[in-house]
Amino acid sequence: MQIITISRQTASGGEKIAEKLSHRLGLKLIDRSYVLKNWLPEVADEHQLHMLEQSTKFYTKIANPGAEKEKQITFAEYISQKLKKEAKNNNLLILGLGAQIIFNNHPYALHFKIVASEEYRIKKLEKEFGLHQEEAARELELADRKHRRYLWRIYEQDWEKTTLYHLTLNRDGLSLEESISVLMNLIDLKKANPGPLNNNLEIKADTKQNENNSQRSFGHASEKEFAKILDMHHIQWEYEPSEFPLEWDPDGNVIMAFRPDFYLTEHDTYVELTTMKRKYTTEKNKKVRLLQELYPHINVKIVYKKDFEQLAEKFELNGGEE
Amino acid sequence: METDNLGKVIISEKEIAARIDELAAQLNQDFKDQEVILVSILKSSLYFMTDLSRKLKFPLKLDFLELNHYADQDNSGVIRVTRDLEFSIAGRDVLIIENIIRTGLTHSYLLKNLGARNPKSISICTLLHISDNKLLDLPVHYTGFEIEDNFVVGYGLDYQEKYRNLPYIAEYNFGE
């Protein structure tokens, strides 16, 4: 299920963003007040609930002291368990609660942080709560400290660490609507390519592919030039990945096969390059024709000498001769 | 103007104007009452954009995108946007105005680049289209003329920046 976590500086407008985003994307919004009202009463009495509202330290207290020692959990661990359980059945938008840590490596989780300058936040508090500038500044200091302490006490993580988040938005230059639009775009983009935040494997794989492409040896200079043209246009390719049998002897042994030079993965298209003059390309044309007859679902293109030279000239590369 | 290498005229000024009228009629029908951002790919589609857009009756904004190929020292390179759009296209209907689609390579990059900005829709209108042996088969919604796979100049198309301002489209002979 999809999980969006939003961490925010006080008075940066993060609550409003969370609320709007949860409505637009149909996500269940879970924040501290929801947890205090719906989950914590199951394990906390009135006094404890009051303390949980006031103190971050209280979340490290045991929530079930009557249980066996090994089954005892803190209030924070209780919230974490409830969130994980909830995330199995619902798409969630979680505001605060250390959810960026709890779901840090969840493949379907996206983590955002909303920040704003002190001037922005002070003005917001002045406007919304009628506070004087000094009162607002003091309020911000206390609230930020509370956020920081919660994450440090419970998860030993620095709340300011930017790499805990996919994206940090500064509200100074972004309206509410613009902020939501940016987040929605990213959420939309990641739908096609989900993956945990700290997934270095993917980066390594990309780098490896690039290194391979630049160091790869090609059968002909023109193929190397063509690969450069594809790279230039950000088109993903593989070099000679498949061979297609075209003719068999009576015993079923392959006597003719065709291995196109390139496969363009995003376009599901094979490309055969020929830098011979067109009148000498009969053999290749025959193979392509056979390929199309035998494998009608395969998309294959021939790039002839003239086309290649035009491309090479356009991109100022050195067209190779065969 | 130097015209030594100019071959035969394949599309006359009159034919271009008549076809633009037809394309405009089609677009006016398809985009009726929609607000569309017209994106002209510089420099070649400049004349096509100006002539076509003046015949369109739906509300529109004009914008321009310029792409260039940069070569690195090792002779590899990359296509880059050298003049980006002025407007945001997120959630908007976009009509790309191209002058010619030959291999589909630039076209593929354009769709990837503009598609990542989350427009509501992207349609492509090209004056010239070479479908014969096109490398990448990507959707082209409106086509002025299907032409043979020859090098052509005029009406925005150049050879080394020359011939763009010809009012017609002609073949270019490389003197082979």
Interface residues (C-beta under 8 A of the other chain):
Chain A: S181 N185 D188 L189 S214 K228 I229 L230 D231 M232 H233 H234 I235 L264 E266 H267 T269 V271 N299 K301 I302 V303 Y304 K306 D307 Q310 L311 K314 F315 E316 L317 N318
Chain B: H69 A71 N75 S76 G77 V78 I79 A90 R102 T103 L105 T106 S108 Y109 K112 A116 N118 N133 K134 L135 L136 D137 L138 D149 F151
